[in-house]
Amino acid sequence: MKFLGRAKKFLQDLASEPPAKVHVTYDWTWHKGAPVASGLDIVVIGWTGNDAQGRPLYLLGPSVPTERGIYDGRRRFPSLEMGNTMAAQSRGSWQWGIELDEHGVTPGRIEVDLERARDAAPGAEPLRILVSYVHLGQWHADVPLTCEW
């Protein structure tokens, strides 16, 4: 997935302190197409990491407008339970719903910024980002990333 390639470049570009903003881009593609009449898939982006005082290091910034059939904050059956399970693995998270009858089984992209909550202080924990794609509440694919300063 393209997320991993961009993540490696991001890690190489890091300074010695947490950046003010972390831009997260998640691309997905389908390798096989199968008729899917309708249903909701969910993408979860979760993050964990504290500053030196134990407060959240990053907060969710504005979401970049998405493609047709991808809705910021949409959650419901059949993917709701598994999406919530994946979100619970991180301190902060947000979910996007993919309406399969609109978006289809086609490539997609979600972009969001994580913005540093306050001025950086030495001793911040690593930032852990976990992106999960939940398909019709039946399976999920996960992409983890850890950023250290």
BELMO-V401279 format. One record per residue. OMEGA is omega in radians with two decimals (* if undefined). Layout:
omega=(OMEGA	OMEGA)
This chain:
omega=(-3.11	-3.14	-3.09	3.12	3.12	3.14	3.14	3.11	3.12	-3.12	3.13	-3.08	-3.06	3.02	-3.11	3.08	-3.14	3.13	3.14	-3.10	3.05	3.12	-3.12	3.07	3.11	3.08	3.01	3.05	3.09	3.11	3.11	3.06	3.08	3.14	3.06	-3.04	-3.13	3.13	-3.10	2.94	3.13	2.95	3.12	2.97	-3.13	3.13	3.13	3.11	-3.11	3.01	-3.07	3.13	3.10	3.10	3.12	-3.12	-3.10	3.02	3.13	3.05	-3.12	3.09	3.08	3.12	-3.06	-3.11	3.08	3.10	3.10	-3.01	3.12	3.06	-3.10	-3.14	3.03	3.10	0.15	-3.04	-3.03	-3.07	-3.14	3.08	3.10	3.09	3.12	3.14	-3.10	3.14	-3.11	3.13	3.07	3.11	3.03	-3.07	3.05	3.09	3.08	3.11	-3.03	3.13	3.08	-3.05	-3.11	3.11	-3.10	3.09	3.14	-3.13	2.99	3.12	3.11	3.06	2.90	-3.09	-3.14	-3.03	-3.11	3.13	-3.13	3.04	3.11	3.07	3.10	3.07	3.00	3.03	3.10	3.13	3.09	3.07	3.14	3.02	-3.13	-3.12	3.06	3.11	-3.07	3.10	3.09	3.06	-3.03	3.06	3.12	3.09	3.06	3.12	3.14	3.13	*)
